[in-house]
C-alpha cells in the first residue's frame, strides 16, 4: 500500500505592479518608484510577475487608471493566474472597490503594502500596537467594500436600511472604539518611554537616521558591539533600540530608529510618534546613506525633508555614506567630451563633492568595517564638544 505525501509548501502570491506617469511623476521617477515597490513586495514575500504603467494627464477618480489599461490588465490576470495587483499610489475606497470588481483579485496600494510589512515585522507589544492602530485608521474609510454582497438585501421603504448598511455601522463603531483604546494605550506607553528617556540622565544622545535598508542596524552593531537584528530587507527593524556606547572613556547613548521611505503613510508617522521622538530629542543625528544605491541623493533628500517635518531639521548632523564596498560607477570613455552623468562619478568624485559641501561627513562600509575607526573618531570629537559644553567641569573624562 502506497501513501501519498501532501505538500504543505507555501506558494507565494504572484502580483502585478501598476504605476501612472503624470505631469507630477515622470517616466524615470515612476520606474524608480516601481523598483522600490518591487523591493517592498519582495520584503512582504510576494513575487512580481509583471509591471504595468500608463501615461495619464490625471488619474481617474473611479478606477485610477484608464478603461483600456483596465481591460489589458484583466486579460493578463485571467491568462496568468495573478493573485494580487499592487498600485504604487494610495487608492481611494471607491477606486479599490471598482478595481476589485474589474480584476476580481486582491488589490493593494503602496500604503496597505507597507502596513502589511510592518505587521509582519512588529515584534514587541508596543510596535504591534502602533501597527494595529495604523491599520485600523487606514481600514476605517474602506469598510464599505467589505459588505457590497449585502446590498441586494436592502429593501422596504425609503427610510429602511439594509443588512449591509447596518453591518458597516456596527463595524465602524467597533473599529472606532478599538482605535480610541489603542490611542489610550499608546499614550500610556509614550509617557513611560518619555520617563525612560529622562531617566537616562544627561548623557549626549545620538540617533541613527536614514532611508530604510541603508545599514543603520549593522552600523549600530559595529560601534556598540550589540546584536541588533539586521537584514537586507526594507523595515528590518521597527522598534527603537538604545545602547550605551563608550569611545575612549566618553559615554553616550546611541539609538537606532525606524527607516524612512518615500510616500511613508501618514498613519504610520502618527502611530510611530514615540519612535520618532528619539530623533526629535537627540543631540546629534548620524544620517546614514547607502552610497551604492543609484538614487541615494533622492533618498538623502527624502530623509532630510522628513527630519525637517519632524521639527529636527536644525540638529547637528553627520552624513555617513555607507556601503562603499558595494559602490560601482560606469567610467566614461577618454574621448567622450559630454558632461558626466551621475553614474559616471567615481567614489573619489563623490567624496570631493560632499566634503566641499559639508565638512562633517564620512564614507564607510559598516559590513567590511572600512573607515570605522575614522568614523568613531569623528563621532567622538563631536560628542566630546557637546559634552564639554554641557559639563564644562568634567573634562577630565577625556
C-alpha positions as CSV (number, residue, x, y, z in Angstrom):
1,X,0.0,0.0,0.0
2,X,1.4,3.3,-1.0
3,X,0.9,6.5,0.9
4,X,0.6,9.9,-0.7
5,X,2.6,12.8,0.7
6,X,0.6,16.0,0.9
7,X,2.7,19.0,0.1
8,X,2.5,21.9,2.6
9,X,5.0,24.1,0.9
10,X,3.9,27.7,0.9
11,X,3.2,29.2,-2.6
12,X,4.0,32.9,-2.6
13,X,1.4,35.2,-4.1
14,X,2.1,36.4,-7.7
15,X,1.5,40.1,-8.3
16,X,1.3,42.8,-10.8
17,X,2.7,46.3,-10.1
18,X,0.9,49.3,-11.6
19,X,2.1,52.8,-11.8
20,X,1.0,56.0,-13.5
21,X,3.1,58.5,-15.4
22,X,1.7,62.1,-15.0
23,X,2.9,65.6,-15.1
24,X,3.9,65.3,-11.4
25,X,5.6,61.9,-11.9
26,X,8.0,61.5,-14.8
27,X,8.6,58.1,-16.5
28,X,12.0,58.0,-14.9
29,X,10.6,58.7,-11.4
30,X,7.8,56.1,-11.8
31,X,10.4,53.5,-12.9
32,X,12.4,54.2,-9.7
33,X,9.2,54.1,-7.5
34,X,8.2,50.8,-9.0
35,X,11.7,49.4,-8.4
36,X,11.2,50.3,-4.7
37,X,7.6,48.9,-4.8
38,X,9.0,45.6,-6.1
39,X,11.5,45.6,-3.2
40,X,8.6,46.2,-0.8
41,X,6.7,43.3,-2.4
42,X,9.7,41.0,-2.1
43,X,10.0,42.0,1.6
44,X,6.3,41.0,2.0
45,X,7.0,37.6,0.4
46,X,5.2,38.5,-2.9
47,X,6.6,37.5,-6.3
48,X,6.3,40.1,-9.1
49,X,5.1,38.7,-12.4
50,X,4.8,41.9,-14.5
51,X,4.8,45.7,-14.3
52,X,2.2,47.9,-16.0
53,X,2.5,51.7,-16.5
54,X,0.2,54.2,-18.1
55,X,0.6,57.8,-19.1
56,X,-2.3,60.0,-18.0
57,X,-2.9,63.7,-17.7
58,X,-4.5,62.9,-14.4
59,X,-5.6,59.7,-12.6
60,X,-9.2,58.6,-12.9
61,X,-11.4,59.2,-9.9
62,X,-13.2,55.9,-10.3
63,X,-10.6,53.3,-11.4
64,X,-7.3,55.3,-11.1
65,X,-6.2,54.0,-14.5
66,X,-8.0,54.2,-17.9
67,X,-10.6,51.8,-19.2
68,X,-8.2,50.5,-21.9
69,X,-5.5,49.7,-19.4
70,X,-8.1,48.0,-17.1
71,X,-9.1,45.7,-20.0
72,X,-5.4,44.9,-20.8
73,X,-4.6,44.0,-17.2
74,X,-7.8,42.0,-16.8
75,X,-6.8,39.8,-19.7
76,X,-3.3,39.3,-18.3
77,X,-4.7,38.4,-14.9
78,X,-7.1,35.8,-16.4
79,X,-4.3,34.2,-18.5
80,X,-1.6,34.1,-15.9
81,X,-3.4,33.3,-12.6
82,X,-2.4,36.5,-10.8
83,X,-3.3,36.8,-7.1
84,X,-2.8,40.5,-6.3
85,X,-2.5,43.8,-8.1
86,X,-0.4,46.5,-6.3
87,X,-0.7,50.2,-7.1
88,X,2.2,52.5,-6.3
89,X,0.0,55.3,-5.1
90,X,-2.7,55.3,-2.4
91,X,-6.1,54.5,-3.7
92,X,-9.4,55.9,-2.5
93,X,-12.1,53.5,-1.1
94,X,-14.1,54.0,-4.3
95,X,-11.2,53.2,-6.5
96,X,-10.4,50.0,-4.6
97,X,-14.0,48.8,-4.8
98,X,-14.3,49.5,-8.5
99,X,-10.9,47.9,-9.4
100,X,-11.7,44.8,-7.4
101,X,-14.9,44.4,-9.3
102,X,-13.0,44.6,-12.6
103,X,-10.0,42.4,-11.7
104,X,-11.7,40.0,-9.2
105,X,-8.4,39.7,-7.2
106,X,-7.0,41.3,-4.1
107,X,-6.0,45.0,-4.6
108,X,-3.2,46.6,-2.6
109,X,-1.8,50.1,-2.8
110,X,1.6,51.3,-1.5
111,X,0.2,52.2,1.9
112,X,-1.5,48.9,2.5
113,X,1.6,47.0,1.4
114,X,3.8,49.0,3.8
115,X,1.3,48.4,6.6
116,X,1.3,44.6,5.9
117,X,5.1,44.6,6.1
118,X,5.0,46.5,9.4
119,X,2.5,43.9,10.7
120,X,4.9,41.1,9.7
121,X,7.9,42.9,11.2
122,X,6.4,44.1,14.5
123,X,8.0,42.1,17.4
124,X,7.3,43.9,20.6
125,X,3.8,44.6,22.0
126,X,4.5,48.4,21.5
127,X,5.3,48.0,17.8
128,X,2.3,45.7,17.3
129,X,0.0,48.3,19.0
130,X,1.4,51.0,16.7
131,X,0.9,48.9,13.6
132,X,-2.6,47.9,14.6
133,X,-3.6,51.5,15.1
134,X,-2.3,52.5,11.7
135,X,-4.0,49.6,10.0
136,X,-7.4,50.4,11.6
137,X,-7.1,54.1,10.7
138,X,-6.4,53.0,7.1
139,X,-9.2,50.4,7.1
140,X,-12.0,52.6,8.6
141,X,-12.9,54.6,5.5
142,X,-12.6,51.5,3.3
143,X,-15.2,49.3,5.1
144,X,-18.0,49.7,2.6
145,X,-16.3,47.4,0.0
146,X,-16.4,44.5,2.5
147,X,-20.2,44.5,2.6
148,X,-21.2,45.1,-1.0
149,X,-22.5,41.5,-1.2
150,X,-25.3,42.5,1.2
151,X,-26.6,45.4,-1.0
152,X,-29.2,43.2,-2.5
153,X,-30.8,42.7,1.0
154,X,-31.6,46.4,1.2
155,X,-35.4,46.8,0.8
156,X,-38.6,48.2,2.2
157,X,-39.5,51.8,2.4
158,X,-37.3,54.8,1.8
159,X,-36.3,55.0,5.4
160,X,-35.3,51.4,5.8
161,X,-31.7,50.3,5.9
162,X,-30.3,47.1,4.6
163,X,-28.3,44.5,6.5
164,X,-25.1,45.6,4.8
165,X,-25.6,49.2,5.9
166,X,-26.3,48.1,9.4
167,X,-23.2,45.8,9.4
168,X,-21.0,48.7,8.2
169,X,-22.2,50.9,11.0
170,X,-21.6,48.2,13.6
171,X,-18.1,47.5,12.3
172,X,-17.3,51.2,12.2
173,X,-18.3,51.5,15.9
174,X,-16.1,48.5,16.8
175,X,-13.1,49.9,14.9
176,X,-13.6,53.4,16.3
177,X,-13.8,52.0,19.8
178,X,-10.7,49.9,19.2
179,X,-8.8,53.0,17.8
180,X,-9.7,55.0,20.9
181,X,-8.5,52.2,23.1
182,X,-5.2,51.8,21.2
183,X,-4.6,55.5,21.3
184,X,-5.0,55.5,25.1
185,X,-2.6,52.5,25.4
186,X,0.0,54.4,23.3
187,X,-0.4,57.5,25.4
188,X,0.4,55.4,28.5
189,X,3.4,53.8,26.8
190,X,4.5,57.2,25.4
191,X,4.6,58.6,29.0
192,X,6.6,55.6,30.2
193,X,9.1,56.0,27.3
194,X,9.4,59.7,27.9
195,X,10.1,58.9,31.6
196,X,12.7,56.4,30.5
197,X,14.4,59.0,28.3
198,X,14.5,61.4,31.2
199,X,15.9,58.7,33.5
200,X,18.8,58.1,31.1
201,X,20.4,61.2,32.6
202,X,22.1,63.9,30.8
203,X,24.3,61.8,28.5
204,X,24.7,63.1,25.0
205,X,22.1,61.3,22.8
206,X,23.0,60.3,19.3
207,X,20.3,58.9,16.8
208,X,20.9,56.9,13.7
209,X,18.5,58.0,10.9
210,X,18.2,57.3,7.3
211,X,16.3,55.7,4.5
212,X,15.2,52.1,5.1
213,X,17.8,49.4,4.4
214,X,20.9,51.7,4.4
215,X,22.7,49.7,7.1
216,X,21.8,51.6,10.3
217,X,21.4,48.4,12.4
218,X,24.6,46.9,11.0
219,X,26.5,50.1,11.9
220,X,25.0,50.1,15.4
221,X,26.1,46.5,15.9
222,X,29.7,47.5,14.9
223,X,30.1,50.5,17.1
224,X,28.0,49.4,20.1
225,X,29.1,45.7,20.0
226,X,25.5,44.7,20.3
227,X,23.4,42.2,18.3
228,X,20.6,44.4,16.8
229,X,18.7,42.5,14.1
230,X,19.9,43.5,10.7
231,X,18.8,42.1,7.3
232,X,18.9,43.1,3.7
233,X,15.1,43.9,3.7
234,X,13.1,47.0,4.0
235,X,12.0,47.8,7.5
236,X,14.0,45.0,9.1
237,X,13.6,46.7,12.5
238,X,10.7,48.7,13.7
239,X,11.4,49.2,17.4
240,X,13.9,51.8,18.5
241,X,16.9,50.2,20.1
242,X,19.0,52.3,22.6
243,X,22.5,51.3,23.6
244,X,25.1,52.9,25.8
245,X,28.3,53.4,23.8
246,X,31.7,54.3,25.1
247,X,34.5,55.6,22.9
248,X,37.8,56.4,24.6
249,X,36.1,56.6,28.0
250,X,33.5,59.0,26.7
251,X,29.9,57.6,27.1
252,X,26.9,58.5,25.1
253,X,23.5,56.9,24.1
254,X,23.0,55.6,20.6
255,X,19.6,54.9,19.2
256,X,18.6,53.0,16.0
257,X,15.3,54.3,14.6
258,X,12.8,53.0,12.0
259,X,13.9,53.7,8.4
260,X,12.2,56.3,6.3
261,X,10.8,55.8,2.8
262,X,9.1,57.8,0.0
263,X,5.4,58.2,0.4
264,X,5.5,57.0,4.0
265,X,1.9,56.6,5.1
266,X,0.7,59.4,7.4
267,X,-1.0,56.9,9.7
268,X,2.4,55.3,10.3
269,X,4.1,58.6,11.1
270,X,1.3,59.4,13.6
271,X,1.5,55.9,15.2
272,X,5.2,55.8,15.5
273,X,5.4,59.1,17.3
274,X,7.5,57.8,20.2
275,X,9.9,56.1,17.9
276,X,10.4,59.4,16.1
277,X,10.7,61.3,19.4
278,X,14.2,59.7,19.6
279,X,15.0,61.8,16.5
280,X,13.4,65.0,18.0
281,X,15.2,64.7,21.3
282,X,18.6,63.6,20.0
283,X,21.6,65.9,20.4
284,X,23.3,64.6,17.3
285,X,22.0,62.8,14.2
286,X,24.0,60.3,12.2
287,X,22.3,60.4,8.8
288,X,23.3,57.1,7.2
289,X,23.1,57.0,3.3
290,X,23.5,54.0,1.1
291,X,26.1,55.4,-1.4
292,X,25.8,52.2,-3.6
293,X,22.1,52.9,-4.4
294,X,21.6,54.7,-7.7
295,X,19.0,57.0,-6.1
296,X,21.0,57.8,-3.0
297,X,20.7,61.5,-3.4
298,X,16.9,61.4,-3.6
299,X,16.8,59.1,-0.5
300,X,19.1,61.7,1.2
301,X,16.7,64.5,0.4
302,X,13.6,62.4,1.5
303,X,15.1,61.8,4.9
304,X,16.2,65.4,5.3
305,X,12.7,66.6,4.4
306,X,11.1,64.1,6.9
307,X,13.5,65.2,9.7
308,X,12.6,68.8,8.9
309,X,8.9,67.9,9.1
310,X,9.5,66.4,12.5
311,X,10.9,69.7,13.7
312,X,14.5,68.3,13.9
313,X,16.0,69.9,10.8
314,X,18.3,72.2,12.7
315,X,20.0,69.5,14.7
316,X,23.8,68.9,14.2
317,X,24.2,66.1,11.7
318,X,27.0,63.9,10.4
319,X,26.4,62.4,6.9
320,X,27.6,58.8,7.0
321,X,27.9,57.4,3.5
322,X,27.7,53.6,4.0
323,X,28.2,50.6,1.7
324,X,31.3,51.9,-0.2
325,X,32.2,48.2,-0.6
326,X,29.2,47.8,-2.9
327,X,29.7,51.1,-4.8
328,X,30.1,50.9,-8.6
329,X,30.4,53.5,-11.3
330,X,30.4,53.5,-15.1
331,X,33.6,55.1,-16.3
332,X,33.4,57.4,-19.4
333,X,35.5,56.8,-22.5
334,X,38.5,59.0,-22.7
335,X,37.3,60.6,-25.9
336,X,33.8,61.2,-24.6
337,X,33.6,65.0,-24.1
338,X,30.0,65.1,-22.9
339,X,29.3,66.1,-19.3
340,X,29.5,63.4,-16.7
341,X,26.2,61.7,-15.7
342,X,25.6,60.6,-12.1
343,X,26.5,57.0,-12.9
344,X,29.9,58.2,-14.2
345,X,31.0,59.7,-10.8
346,X,33.7,57.7,-9.0
347,X,33.7,57.4,-5.2
348,X,36.6,59.9,-5.1
349,X,34.4,62.3,-7.1
350,X,31.6,62.0,-4.7
351,X,33.9,62.3,-1.7
352,X,35.3,65.6,-3.1
353,X,31.8,66.9,-3.8
354,X,30.4,66.2,-0.3
355,X,33.5,67.2,1.6
356,X,33.3,70.5,-0.2
357,X,29.6,70.9,0.6
358,X,29.6,69.6,4.2
359,X,32.6,69.3,6.4
360,X,31.2,66.6,8.7
361,X,30.7,63.6,6.5
362,X,32.5,60.3,6.1
363,X,32.5,57.3,3.7
364,X,32.5,53.9,5.3
365,X,31.5,50.2,5.0
366,X,29.8,49.0,8.2
367,X,29.8,45.4,6.9
368,X,33.5,45.4,6.0
369,X,34.4,47.8,8.8
370,X,36.2,50.1,6.4
371,X,37.0,53.5,7.9
372,X,35.2,52.6,11.1
373,X,38.0,53.9,13.3
374,X,37.8,57.2,11.4
375,X,34.1,57.2,11.9
376,X,34.4,56.6,15.6
377,X,36.9,59.5,15.9
378,X,34.6,61.9,14.1
379,X,31.6,60.9,16.4
380,X,33.9,61.1,19.4
381,X,35.1,64.6,18.6
382,X,31.5,65.8,18.1
383,X,30.2,64.2,21.3
384,X,33.2,65.5,23.2
385,X,32.5,69.0,22.0
386,X,28.8,68.7,23.1
387,X,29.8,67.1,26.4
388,X,32.3,69.9,27.2
389,X,29.5,72.4,26.8
390,X,27.1,70.5,28.9
391,X,29.7,69.5,31.6
392,X,32.4,72.1,31.5
393,X,34.0,70.8,34.7
394,X,34.1,67.1,33.7
395,X,36.8,67.5,31.0
396,X,38.9,65.0,32.9
397,X,36.9,62.2,31.3
398,X,38.7,62.8,28.1
